Amino acid sequence: MTSTPVPTVLQQPDIEYHPDEAKYRARSSRLLTENPDRVNVSLPDGFPSRVEGPIVWEGKDWTNEDQWVYRLNLNKPIGYVGRDTFPLPTLSVTLKGLAHELYSGRGFFVLRTLPIDSYSKADIAIVYAGISSHVGSARGKQDATGAVLSHIKDLSVSHAHEKGGIGNSAYTTDKQVFHTDVGDLIALMALQSAAEGGTSRISSGGRVYNELAATRPDIINTLSVPWPLDSFGGNPGYTRRPLLYHEDGHAIIQYSRRHFTGYLTQKRSTNIPPITEEQAEALDAVHFLAEEYALGLNFQKGDIQYINSMGLLHARDAFKDDAEHT
């Protein structure tokens, strides 16, 4: 009698878009029990034992929003969009200094407040782009259509009929967990505040890195090797890259959780490699540490929030709209 070996079928771990702390703790405990020495590893080659600088902070370090809010006094005509064609003789000097804060300082600031009720939606876009051109020199593409401006609002009802449904929590009233966006700088303008909830939260990727490097270097190793990112029906069906990089003494976390867990009707593809239990643990570790060290911003109607997406993670609380706030 002969036997035929049955190949092991890899399965996706029990992990969802919304982090479950109980499952995270249980998974970590199980993995450490199975291999207690997994934490006794060196950091990957070239990765620093600790990163320093003003962009490495905890939410408790900031005690007053005057530390990051610059209050505008705008009374200027609208021009064309661009640093040269949208001149701001006085404000441009201030914006240059604030841009330096993005790259070489704490990594974020808020402009308060544009009188958006005084302008049409088209004019608001021009003012928004014009001011932002003094902060960053170029605008990045938001999607495959080449758009450089996108609107973040609840589309769960108005676009429920679209094929595949909504696969991004940004376009729902749901909580958006910690992640980064493509690009080095991100600008977000509030056309309206929520009736309830919707707090914008940011967290220092360097602070998250330092904690993991000191206590769980194995997770640093896990984050620094290629992961399978779901293309959700794209071609190819998935790509591979690390979630953690280092450059000139900086730790750079770049990821969006939904590419590994799916979201709502946009389930993770079954015909691509699953993530591992160790990768599932790493996803939760980054999220819960970011949550622990986060700062909630009092994002008001007319505010523009700028953050360094190479150094900070960001999230948004769930919210509710009403007839006036939508």
Rosetta silent file (secondary structure, phi, psi, omega in degrees, C-alpha in Angstrom):
SEQUENCE: MTSTPVPTVLQQPDIEYHPDEAKYRARSSRLLTENPDRVNVSLPDGFPSRVEGPIVWEGKDWTNEDQWVYRLNLNKPIGYVGRDTFPLPTLSVTLKGLAHELYSGRGFFVLRTLPIDSYSKADIAIVYAGISSHVGSARGKQDATGAVLSHIKDLSVSHAHEKGGIGNSAYTTDKQVFHTDVGDLIALMALQSAAEGGTSRISSGGRVYNELAATRPDIINTLSVPWPLDSFGGNPGYTRRPLLYHEDGHAIIQYSRRHFTGYLTQKRSTNIPPITEEQAEALDAVHFLAEEYALGLNFQKGDIQYINSMGLLHARDAFKDDAEHT
SCORE:     score description
SCORE:     0.000 S_00000001
   1 L     0.000  135.252  177.612    0.000    0.000    0.000 S_00000001
   2 L  -117.613  154.382  178.935    1.288    3.431   -0.863 S_00000001
   3 L  -120.621  148.679  178.858    0.174    6.783    0.412 S_00000001
   4 L  -109.762  121.343 -179.867    0.041   10.100   -1.383 S_00000001
   5 L   -61.976  139.992  178.439    0.985   13.170    0.618 S_00000001
   6 L   -98.029  121.134 -178.058   -1.744   15.767    0.813 S_00000001
   7 L   -64.584  144.413  177.382   -0.441   19.297    0.254 S_00000001
   8 L   -74.589  129.147  178.759   -1.076   21.803    3.011 S_00000001
   9 L   -97.093  116.988  179.442   -3.621   24.417    2.009 S_00000001
  10 L   -73.819  136.503 -178.438   -2.748   27.827    3.426 S_00000001
  11 L  -119.982  150.763  176.202   -5.714   29.692    4.848 S_00000001
  12 L   -66.977  132.656  177.020   -6.352   33.336    5.596 S_00000001
  13 L   -60.856  163.188  177.347   -6.103   34.043    9.350 S_00000001
  14 L   -78.706   85.155 -177.955   -9.204   35.017   11.313 S_00000001
  15 L  -145.919  137.738 -178.218   -8.768   38.766   10.901 S_00000001
  16 L  -117.716  176.113  178.770  -11.130   41.497    9.744 S_00000001
  17 L   -61.197  -43.812  178.965  -10.832   45.133    8.692 S_00000001
  18 L   -83.864  117.568 -177.871  -11.843   46.289   12.178 S_00000001
  19 L   -60.854  138.239  178.420   -9.145   45.190   14.639 S_00000001
  20 L  -113.233  108.030 -173.395  -10.326   42.896   17.430 S_00000001
  21 H   -64.295  -36.301  179.431   -8.082   43.366   20.458 S_00000001
  22 H   -62.987  -43.636  178.286   -9.144   40.108   22.111 S_00000001
  23 H   -66.436  -37.672  178.674   -8.237   38.126   18.983 S_00000001
  24 H   -61.776  -47.912  179.827   -4.977   40.044   18.685 S_00000001
  25 H   -63.035  -40.812 -179.729   -3.965   39.231   22.264 S_00000001
  26 H   -65.526  -41.921  179.630   -4.945   35.602   21.837 S_00000001
  27 H   -63.807  -45.542  179.885   -2.992   35.298   18.572 S_00000001
  28 H   -60.874  -43.878 -179.830    0.129   36.892   20.079 S_00000001
  29 H   -61.895  -43.060 -179.262   -0.080   34.625   23.119 S_00000001
  30 H   -65.185  -44.702 -178.576   -0.451   31.538   20.947 S_00000001
  31 H   -66.044  -37.905  179.094    2.434   32.443   18.652 S_00000001
  32 H   -71.768  -32.484  176.191    4.722   33.245   21.579 S_00000001
  33 H   -67.652  -40.923  179.926    3.775   29.986   23.297 S_00000001
  34 H   -67.188  -33.382 -178.484    4.562   28.028   20.144 S_00000001
  35 L  -147.026   83.647 -177.778    7.920   29.783   19.762 S_00000001
  36 H   -61.067  -23.872 -177.284    9.075   31.764   22.824 S_00000001
  37 H   -82.382   -1.368 -175.782   12.382   32.606   21.095 S_00000001
  38 H   -64.137  -22.418  178.932   10.720   34.475   18.253 S_00000001
  39 H   -83.930  -11.991 -177.492   11.218   37.770   20.100 S_00000001
  40 L   -93.908   56.707  179.308   14.948   37.120   20.497 S_00000001
  41 L  -122.203  160.102  176.903   15.896   38.137   16.982 S_00000001
  42 L   -82.917  157.828  173.376   17.934   40.966   15.582 S_00000001
  43 L   -68.340  154.984  177.466   16.409   43.815   13.642 S_00000001
  44 L   -57.786  152.550 -179.424   16.696   43.551    9.849 S_00000001
  45 L   -53.228  129.616  175.721   19.970   44.773    8.369 S_00000001
  46 L    89.842  -16.447 -178.735   20.138   48.551    8.266 S_00000001
  47 L   -78.912  133.298 -177.448   17.117   49.193   10.447 S_00000001
  48 L   -73.399  152.284  176.400   17.887   51.503   13.393 S_00000001
  49 L   -70.585  -21.348 -179.724   17.311   50.383   16.982 S_00000001
  50 L  -161.505  141.788  173.864   15.488   53.658   17.519 S_00000001
  51 L  -106.468  148.511 -177.077   14.450   56.657   15.442 S_00000001
  52 L  -126.018  171.189  175.432   14.603   60.199   16.786 S_00000001
  53 L   123.676  166.851 -176.187   13.329   63.625   15.854 S_00000001
  54 L   -66.522  -16.304  179.030   10.334   65.915   16.344 S_00000001
  55 L   -82.398   -6.220  175.811    8.077   63.671   14.230 S_00000001
  56 L   -94.946  104.658 -174.444    8.435   60.959   16.894 S_00000001
  57 L  -149.824  170.727  171.825    5.778   61.854   19.460 S_00000001
  58 L  -120.361  155.220 -178.905    2.795   60.677   21.482 S_00000001
  59 H   -54.875  -34.549 -178.326   -0.610   62.299   21.603 S_00000001
  60 H   -67.963  -14.345  178.087   -0.060   63.282   25.240 S_00000001
  61 H   -70.315  -19.680 -177.019    2.875   65.466   24.147 S_00000001
  62 L  -106.145  120.220 -172.477    0.402   67.950   22.656 S_00000001
  63 L  -110.216  -15.410 -176.111   -1.631   69.869   25.221 S_00000001
  64 L  -149.001  132.076 -176.158   -3.148   72.753   23.268 S_00000001
  65 H   -67.220  -11.646  173.331   -4.252   72.961   19.646 S_00000001
  66 H   -63.623  -14.896  177.636   -2.537   76.331   19.354 S_00000001
  67 H   -72.205  -22.279 -176.908    0.587   74.184   19.005 S_00000001
  68 L  -132.739   -3.012 -179.808   -0.523   72.979   15.563 S_00000001
  69 E  -100.965  128.921  171.899   -3.344   75.293   14.389 S_00000001
  70 E  -110.414  122.346 -175.946   -2.569   78.403   12.324 S_00000001
  71 E   -89.539  123.973 -176.243   -5.519   80.786   12.128 S_00000001
  72 L   -82.030  152.704  170.232   -6.027   82.383    8.744 S_00000001
  73 L  -133.688   82.433 -173.553   -7.016   85.946    7.964 S_00000001
  74 L   -98.313  127.473  173.722   -7.918   85.730    4.283 S_00000001
  75 L  -150.192   61.450 -173.403   -9.276   88.671    2.365 S_00000001
  76 L  -130.194  150.194  177.337   -7.833   88.168   -1.092 S_00000001
  77 L   -70.173  155.687  179.947   -9.277   87.723   -4.575 S_00000001
  78 L   -82.912  132.799  178.633   -9.293   84.279   -6.154 S_00000001
  79 L  -117.398 -160.844  176.773   -6.651   83.680   -8.814 S_00000001
  80 L   -80.371  162.892 -173.531   -5.440   80.781  -10.865 S_00000001
  81 L   -87.425  117.363  178.516   -4.226   77.629   -9.178 S_00000001
  82 L   152.630  155.872 -177.287   -0.484   77.500   -8.624 S_00000001
  83 L   -61.401  -37.416 -178.631    2.218   79.092   -6.528 S_00000001
  84 L   -81.843  -34.861 -176.615    3.003   81.641   -9.243 S_00000001
  85 L   -96.184   -3.777  175.167   -0.558   82.270  -10.404 S_00000001
  86 L  -125.242   69.010 -174.029   -2.101   82.174   -6.911 S_00000001
  87 L   -69.851  138.105  175.565    0.172   84.662   -5.135 S_00000001
  88 L  -132.332   78.591 -170.349   -0.081   85.011   -1.378 S_00000001
  89 L   -53.186  -37.969 -178.613    2.548   87.677   -0.624 S_00000001
  90 L   -93.331  -49.437 -175.139    2.122   87.541    3.153 S_00000001
  91 H   -67.712  -28.499 -176.075    0.713   84.071    3.816 S_00000001
  92 H   -60.825  -34.794  178.188    3.197   82.294    1.525 S_00000001
  93 H   -65.114  -42.528  177.923    6.043   82.970    3.969 S_00000001
  94 H   -64.564  -43.571 -179.230    4.009   81.439    6.783 S_00000001
  95 H   -64.290  -35.117  177.110    3.032   78.465    4.641 S_00000001
  96 H   -63.065  -40.829  177.369    6.677   77.856    3.743 S_00000001
  97 H   -66.669  -38.835  178.078    7.499   77.671    7.434 S_00000001
  98 H   -68.121  -35.187  176.023    4.571   75.338    8.068 S_00000001
  99 H   -63.248  -37.508  176.121    5.696   73.129    5.181 S_00000001
 100 H   -61.362  -35.589  177.639    9.079   72.867    6.873 S_00000001
 101 H   -64.037  -33.284  178.397    7.196   71.653    9.965 S_00000001
 102 H   -65.631  -46.174 -174.105    5.684   68.861    7.863 S_00000001
 103 H   -84.455  -37.126 -170.942    9.026   67.584    6.606 S_00000001
 104 H  -120.042    1.373 -179.248   11.383   68.410    9.471 S_00000001
 105 L  -119.464 -135.879 -174.417    9.109   68.933   12.472 S_00000001
 106 L   -71.676  -18.079  174.729    6.111   67.237   14.058 S_00000001
 107 L    94.684    9.353  179.319    4.669   66.267   10.649 S_00000001
 108 E  -161.549  156.293  168.291    1.275   68.014   10.748 S_00000001
 109 E  -161.833  165.009  179.299   -0.573   71.307   11.043 S_00000001
 110 E  -127.518  132.059  171.095   -4.077   72.705   10.580 S_00000001
 111 E   -93.710  130.357 -179.568   -5.113   75.939    8.849 S_00000001
 112 E  -135.000  129.833   -4.312   -8.179   77.524   10.438 S_00000001
 113 L  -138.104  139.269  174.642  -10.526   78.656    8.987 S_00000001
 114 L   -77.990  134.563  178.792  -11.518   79.226    5.347 S_00000001
 115 L   -78.499   71.166 -168.479  -14.885   81.039    5.029 S_00000001
 116 H   -68.297  -21.136  177.868  -16.216   78.368    2.709 S_00000001
 117 H   -70.197  -12.786 -178.861  -19.848   79.511    2.905 S_00000001
 118 H   -87.670   -6.692 -174.489  -18.752   82.661    1.056 S_00000001
 119 L  -124.708  158.165  171.315  -17.624   80.743   -2.031 S_00000001
 120 L   -74.371  165.099  178.614  -19.044   78.381   -4.614 S_00000001
 121 H   -60.535  -38.418  178.969  -17.824   74.782   -4.578 S_00000001
 122 H   -64.504  -42.713 -179.872  -15.704   75.478   -7.653 S_00000001
 123 H   -68.086  -35.197  176.846  -14.095   78.514   -6.036 S_00000001
 124 H   -59.880  -43.027  179.505  -13.454   76.557   -2.833 S_00000001
 125 H   -61.195  -39.992  179.640  -11.525   73.988   -4.872 S_00000001
 126 H   -65.515  -46.161  179.873   -9.445   76.776   -6.432 S_00000001
 127 H   -62.609  -44.661  179.758   -8.666   78.358   -3.057 S_00000001
 128 H   -59.228  -48.632  179.655   -7.862   74.959   -1.546 S_00000001
 129 H   -67.993  -37.384 -179.056   -5.525   74.028   -4.388 S_00000001
 130 H   -65.433  -47.360  177.324   -4.000   77.492   -4.486 S_00000001
 131 H   -62.040  -43.888 -177.213   -3.133   77.569   -0.788 S_00000001
 132 H   -65.388  -25.071  179.358   -1.857   73.995   -0.940 S_00000001
 133 L   -67.167  -17.440  176.634    0.456   74.868   -3.826 S_00000001
 134 L   -89.799   -5.743  177.923    2.451   76.933   -1.315 S_00000001
 135 L  -101.638  -45.832  177.393    2.792   73.875    0.938 S_00000001
 136 L  -126.289  147.184 -172.308    3.635   71.200   -1.648 S_00000001
 137 L   -83.402  -12.595 -176.603    5.056   71.728   -5.127 S_00000001
 138 L  -146.993  157.289  176.837    2.967   69.121   -6.945 S_00000001
 139 L  -110.296  133.269 -178.569   -0.410   67.374   -6.726 S_00000001
 140 L   -90.562  160.785  177.832   -0.587   63.595   -6.871 S_00000001
 141 L   -74.913  136.902 -178.991   -3.152   61.430   -8.622 S_00000001
 142 L   -88.585  -26.815 -175.769   -5.990   60.238   -6.408 S_00000001
 143 L  -157.151 -175.071 -176.337   -7.163   57.348   -8.554 S_00000001
 144 L   -67.702  -17.272  179.832   -6.830   55.566  -11.904 S_00000001
 145 L   -79.623  -11.650 -178.772   -8.726   58.364  -13.684 S_00000001
 146 L    90.528    5.636  178.909   -5.934   60.820  -12.937 S_00000001
 147 L   -63.762  140.502  179.079   -8.054   63.016  -10.661 S_00000001
 148 L  -105.773   -1.193  178.906   -6.016   65.134   -8.256 S_00000001
 149 L  -136.703  127.189  177.981   -8.946   66.010   -5.993 S_00000001
 150 L  -126.550  154.565 -177.964  -11.343   63.536   -4.411 S_00000001
 151 L  -107.549  123.988 -179.006  -14.351   64.020   -2.153 S_00000001
 152 L  -100.514  108.906  179.469  -14.542   61.980    1.046 S_00000001
 153 L  -156.566  170.814 -179.655  -18.161   61.524    2.150 S_00000001
 154 L   -73.103  115.450  178.884  -20.711   58.825    2.884 S_00000001
 155 L  -113.746   10.402 -172.106  -21.638   57.149   -0.400 S_00000001
 156 L   -64.155  -24.358  177.564  -23.116   53.986    1.110 S_00000001
 157 L   -97.172  -50.961 -175.081  -26.660   54.931    0.024 S_00000001
 158 L   -65.923  -26.838 -177.511  -26.148   57.015   -3.126 S_00000001
 159 L  -117.902   21.033 -177.908  -23.678   54.505   -4.633 S_00000001
 160 L   -63.347  -24.295 -176.543  -25.051   51.271   -3.186 S_00000001
 161 L   -80.112  -12.270 -174.237  -26.025   50.109   -6.690 S_00000001
 162 L   -66.271  145.464 -178.667  -22.475   50.231   -8.056 S_00000001
 163 L   -59.494  130.040  178.678  -20.901   46.948   -9.065 S_00000001
 164 L    86.479  -12.431  179.385  -18.834   45.452   -6.261 S_00000001
 165 L    70.663 -167.061 -178.720  -20.213   47.857   -3.677 S_00000001
 166 L   -97.362  122.088 -176.742  -18.051   50.152   -1.577 S_00000001
 167 L  -109.732   16.532 -178.633  -14.736   48.640   -0.571 S_00000001
 168 L  -137.235  122.327 -176.658  -13.269   51.593    1.311 S_00000001
 169 H   -64.330  -16.997  178.456  -14.493   52.764    4.715 S_00000001
 170 H   -58.267  -30.260 -175.552  -13.569   56.354    3.786 S_00000001
 171 H  -101.103   28.897  174.530  -16.779   56.504    1.741 S_00000001
 172 L  -135.280 -179.769  173.734  -19.031   55.311    4.559 S_00000001
 173 L   -90.601    4.834 -176.506  -19.892   56.539    8.054 S_00000001
 174 L   -73.548  161.526  174.157  -17.885   53.638    9.456 S_00000001
 175 L   -63.854  135.826  174.321  -14.698   53.934   11.463 S_00000001
 176 E  -105.031  116.745 -173.488  -11.602   54.205    9.287 S_00000001
 177 E   -78.107  169.663 -175.454   -8.720   52.387   10.987 S_00000001
 178 E   -60.888  138.944 -176.983   -5.109   53.579   11.023 S_00000001
 179 E  -165.967  178.626  170.038   -3.401   53.582    7.640 S_00000001
 180 L  -124.755  159.885  175.211   -1.309   55.699    5.285 S_00000001
 181 L  -107.974  164.098  176.852   -2.155   57.155    1.879 S_00000001
 182 L   -70.627  137.897 -179.705   -0.055   57.254   -1.277 S_00000001
 183 L   111.270  159.074 -178.182    2.127   60.352   -1.456 S_00000001
 184 L   -85.002  -35.289  178.399    4.398   62.160    0.953 S_00000001
 185 E  -120.843  145.304  177.575    1.956   64.898    2.025 S_00000001
 186 E  -126.575  133.329  175.541   -1.820   64.706    2.434 S_00000001
 187 E  -116.692  135.328  179.741   -4.206   67.649    2.562 S_00000001
 188 E  -135.850  125.010 -178.671   -7.785   67.286    3.776 S_00000001
 189 E  -112.578  134.190 -179.541  -10.319   70.110    3.858 S_00000001
 190 L   -92.649  108.490  175.026  -13.535   69.967    5.876 S_00000001
 191 L   -79.012  -23.000  177.889  -16.495   71.278    3.875 S_00000001
 192 L  -160.429  147.992  174.697  -18.765   70.296    6.756 S_00000001
 193 L   -91.283  160.758  179.610  -18.407   68.702   10.153 S_00000001
 194 L   -76.464  156.380  174.948  -20.359   65.615   11.169 S_00000001
 195 L   -66.829  -32.009 -179.032  -23.460   65.834   13.324 S_00000001
 196 E  -155.934  134.004  176.703  -21.792   63.367   15.663 S_00000001
 197 E    78.118 -157.024  177.280  -18.358   61.702   15.760 S_00000001
 198 L    81.825   17.426 -179.803  -15.883   61.689   12.883 S_00000001
 199 L   -58.027  133.528  175.997  -12.827   62.783   14.881 S_00000001
 200 E   -86.606  129.949 -176.967   -9.663   62.809   12.768 S_00000001
 201 E  -124.494  140.615  177.801   -6.782   60.989   14.500 S_00000001
 202 E  -129.645  155.508 -178.146   -3.069   60.925   13.713 S_00000001
 203 E  -150.080  145.591 -177.051   -0.209   58.921   15.193 S_00000001
 204 E   -78.148  118.202  176.050    3.568   58.926   14.857 S_00000001
 205 H   -63.127  -33.071  178.127    4.890   56.007   12.834 S_00000001
 206 H   -64.920  -37.685  178.733    8.302   56.563   14.438 S_00000001
 207 H   -68.349  -40.109  175.978    6.857   56.120   17.918 S_00000001
 208 H   -61.237  -45.364  179.621    5.148   52.892   16.834 S_00000001
 209 H   -58.936  -47.295 -177.074    8.424   51.705   15.308 S_00000001
 210 H   -59.498  -40.969 -179.949   10.431   52.455   18.455 S_00000001
 211 H   -65.272  -44.241  179.786    8.080   50.449   20.645 S_00000001
 212 H   -68.049  -40.346 -179.890    8.150   47.452   18.328 S_00000001
 213 H   -62.708  -34.630 -177.949   11.934   47.625   17.838 S_00000001
 214 H   -80.565  -33.298 -172.174   12.425   47.633   21.608 S_00000001
 215 H  -113.906  -28.786 -177.089    9.886   44.955   22.533 S_00000001
 216 L  -139.143   67.724  179.341    9.026   42.933   19.416 S_00000001
 217 H   -60.636  -22.454  177.537   11.868   42.995   16.880 S_00000001
 218 H   -64.511  -33.639  177.631   10.300   39.936   15.264 S_00000001
 219 H   -70.762  -35.027  173.575    7.361   42.097   14.191 S_00000001
 220 H   -59.152  -43.796  177.337    9.791   44.595   12.647 S_00000001
 221 H   -60.321  -43.008 -179.911   11.201   41.660   10.659 S_00000001
 222 H   -62.080  -42.530 -177.742    7.694   40.627    9.598 S_00000001
 223 H   -70.833  -23.927 -171.596    6.816   44.148    8.443 S_00000001
 224 L   -89.924   -1.517  177.927   10.076   44.583    6.507 S_00000001
 225 L  -108.315  161.813 -175.860    9.598   41.671    4.069 S_00000001
 226 L   -61.056  139.465  175.540    7.190   41.544    1.093 S_00000001
 227 E  -116.798  154.059  175.928    3.452   41.043    1.749 S_00000001
 228 E   -85.884  109.860  179.273    0.731   40.088   -0.781 S_00000001
 229 E   -93.096  123.991 -178.368   -1.428   43.175   -1.434 S_00000001
 230 E   -69.362  130.966  174.941   -4.821   42.400   -2.923 S_00000001
 231 L   -92.658   -2.527  177.542   -5.598   44.219   -6.200 S_00000001
 232 L    51.891   57.423  177.453   -9.301   43.286   -5.838 S_00000001
 233 L    91.915   -0.019  179.247   -9.756   42.002   -9.358 S_00000001
 234 L   -76.495 -178.940  179.162   -6.962   43.993  -10.944 S_00000001
 235 L  -129.414  111.298    6.135   -4.243   42.653  -13.181 S_00000001
 236 L   -73.201  168.583 -176.662   -2.094   41.275  -11.677 S_00000001
 237 L   -69.157  -21.264  176.702   -4.358   39.967   -8.921 S_00000001
 238 E  -158.747  159.072  174.823   -1.894   40.973   -6.244 S_00000001
 239 E  -125.466  166.063  179.634    1.457   42.677   -5.779 S_00000001
 240 E  -124.536  135.532  172.101    4.157   42.203   -3.173 S_00000001
 241 E  -165.401  159.329  174.563    6.028   44.772   -1.136 S_00000001
 242 L   -70.431  164.542  174.373    7.093   45.402    2.487 S_00000001
 243 L  -102.400   -9.145 -176.492    5.009   47.569    4.808 S_00000001
 244 E  -132.633  134.417  179.118    8.033   49.035    6.563 S_00000001
 245 E  -133.326  168.139  172.432   11.060   50.847    5.152 S_00000001
 246 E  -137.914  144.183 -177.863   13.947   52.903    6.500 S_00000001
 247 E  -154.669  121.801  177.056   15.697   55.890    4.948 S_00000001
 248 L    51.296   42.883  176.852   18.279   58.260    6.443 S_00000001
 249 L    82.180    2.922  179.023   17.474   57.163    9.986 S_00000001
 250 E  -103.280  144.149  172.057   13.710   57.406    9.487 S_00000001
 251 E   -97.640  131.358 -176.222   11.201   54.561    9.795 S_00000001
 252 E  -124.252  112.576  176.636    8.503   54.654    7.107 S_00000001
 253 E   -99.058  127.270 -178.526    5.313   52.628    7.515 S_00000001
 254 L  -135.855  107.326 -179.107    3.194   52.418    4.352 S_00000001
 255 L  -167.505  160.106  169.616    0.036   50.312    4.336 S_00000001
 256 L  -133.385  123.545 -170.924   -3.729   50.145    4.219 S_00000001
 257 L   -59.132  -34.471 -173.794   -5.286   47.322    6.217 S_00000001
 258 H   -63.131  -22.387  177.874   -8.092   46.605    3.754 S_00000001
 259 H   -68.962  -12.043 -179.283   -5.587   45.243    1.197 S_00000001
 260 H  -116.427  -13.875 -177.973   -5.024   42.325    3.567 S_00000001
 261 H  -122.354  -17.870 -168.915   -8.483   41.870    5.100 S_00000001
 262 E    75.026  175.887  177.404  -10.942   43.252    2.545 S_00000001
 263 E  -153.820  128.493  179.739  -13.793   45.518    3.607 S_00000001
 264 L    49.161 -125.300 -175.410  -17.571   44.955    3.541 S_00000001
 265 L   -72.952  -16.011  179.317  -18.620   43.544    0.147 S_00000001
 266 E   -90.138   80.241 -177.278  -15.084   43.838   -1.223 S_00000001
 267 E   -71.829  156.233  174.457  -13.797   40.622    0.302 S_00000001
 268 L   -65.339  136.443 -177.655  -10.162   39.620    0.127 S_00000001
 269 L   -61.119  140.137 -178.197   -9.595   37.594   -3.021 S_00000001
 270 L   -89.527  -12.149 -176.604   -9.470   33.844   -2.454 S_00000001
 271 L   -99.664   20.399  176.759   -7.199   33.096   -5.422 S_00000001
 272 L  -124.775  162.717 -178.959   -4.175   34.953   -4.033 S_00000001
 273 L   -60.026  134.963  175.524   -1.767   33.992   -1.240 S_00000001
 274 L   -74.202  161.470  170.496   -3.241   34.556    2.232 S_00000001
 275 L   -77.253  165.032 -178.166   -1.350   36.525    4.828 S_00000001
 276 L   -92.632  168.865  175.432    0.257   34.542    7.639 S_00000001
 277 H   -61.416  -37.325  179.035   -0.659   34.436   11.321 S_00000001
 278 H   -66.307  -36.891  177.642    2.497   36.451   12.005 S_00000001
 279 H   -70.344  -37.112  176.144    1.421   39.098    9.507 S_00000001
 280 H   -61.819  -42.552  177.219   -2.050   39.240   11.058 S_00000001
 281 H   -60.918  -43.295 -178.371   -0.416   39.833   14.443 S_00000001
 282 H   -63.345  -41.191  177.227    1.774   42.578   12.953 S_00000001
 283 H   -56.903  -47.769 -178.844   -1.241   44.373   11.439 S_00000001
 284 H   -68.549  -37.489 -179.939   -2.968   44.476   14.806 S_00000001
 285 H   -60.730  -45.087  178.929    0.215   45.446   16.659 S_00000001
 286 H   -62.355  -45.065 -177.829    0.699   48.506   14.434 S_00000001
 287 H   -62.542  -50.095 -173.843   -2.943   49.532   14.774 S_00000001
 288 H   -70.422  -30.646  173.779   -3.228   49.227   18.541 S_00000001
 289 H   -70.438  -41.883  176.500    0.069   51.003   19.170 S_00000001
 290 H   -59.410  -40.071  178.430   -0.956   53.797   16.784 S_00000001
 291 H   -64.271  -40.355 -179.156   -4.225   54.037   18.697 S_00000001
 292 H   -64.271  -37.618 -174.670   -2.383   54.204   22.019 S_00000001
 293 L   -99.222   10.850 -170.656   -0.122   57.066   20.898 S_00000001
 294 L   -75.468  158.568  171.525   -2.715   58.939   18.799 S_00000001
 295 E  -119.872  127.407  175.496   -3.771   62.574   18.855 S_00000001
 296 E   -90.082  130.165 -178.357   -7.372   63.504   18.056 S_00000001
 297 E   -99.446  138.763  177.852   -7.750   66.718   16.054 S_00000001
 298 L   -83.743   75.943 -173.825  -10.640   69.114   16.495 S_00000001
 299 L   -77.963  113.962 -173.798  -11.311   69.245   12.751 S_00000001
 300 L  -109.557  160.285  176.539  -13.791   72.066   12.086 S_00000001
 301 L   -55.289  127.080 -179.156  -15.726   73.239    9.051 S_00000001
 302 L    92.845   -7.443  177.745  -13.366   75.248    6.852 S_00000001
 303 L   -76.679  150.973  168.609  -10.191   73.732    8.324 S_00000001
 304 E  -120.694  124.185 -179.350   -7.432   72.283    6.149 S_00000001
 305 E  -105.114  128.217  176.635   -5.386   69.511    7.713 S_00000001
 306 E  -117.135  132.493  176.749   -1.921   68.717    6.353 S_00000001
 307 E  -137.493  152.883  174.704    0.034   65.637    7.412 S_00000001
 308 E   -87.031  106.895 -175.188    3.263   63.922    6.422 S_00000001
 309 L   -79.308   -6.766  173.882    2.069   60.489    5.277 S_00000001
 310 L   -83.791  -19.818 -176.715    5.610   59.127    5.261 S_00000001
 311 L  -117.660  -18.512 -176.659    5.901   59.700    9.011 S_00000001
 312 E  -121.911  148.251  169.074    2.355   59.642   10.388 S_00000001
 313 E   -99.595  154.719  177.395   -0.558   57.212   10.328 S_00000001
 314 E  -139.892  158.547 -177.434   -4.111   58.541   10.307 S_00000001
 315 E  -151.547  171.748  178.161   -7.614   57.310   11.102 S_00000001
 316 E  -143.139  135.809  176.088  -11.170   58.595   11.477 S_00000001
 317 L   -70.760  158.287  171.502  -13.864   57.764   14.005 S_00000001
 318 L   -61.458  155.942 -177.865  -17.282   56.583   12.891 S_00000001
 319 E  -146.626  168.648  175.574  -19.757   59.435   12.446 S_00000001
 320 E  -127.378  138.870  174.336  -23.390   60.351   11.901 S_00000001
 321 L  -101.093  165.013  168.212  -24.828   62.884    9.457 S_00000001
 322 L  -142.183 -169.567 -174.882  -28.097   64.751    9.600 S_00000001
 323 L   -61.954  -32.660 -178.049  -29.957   67.151    7.287 S_00000001
 324 L   -89.605  -33.661 -177.092  -27.620   70.025    8.143 S_00000001
 325 L  -109.551  101.977 -179.266  -24.360   68.083    8.471 S_00000001
 326 L  -154.165    0.000    0.000  -23.714   65.995    5.387 S_00000001
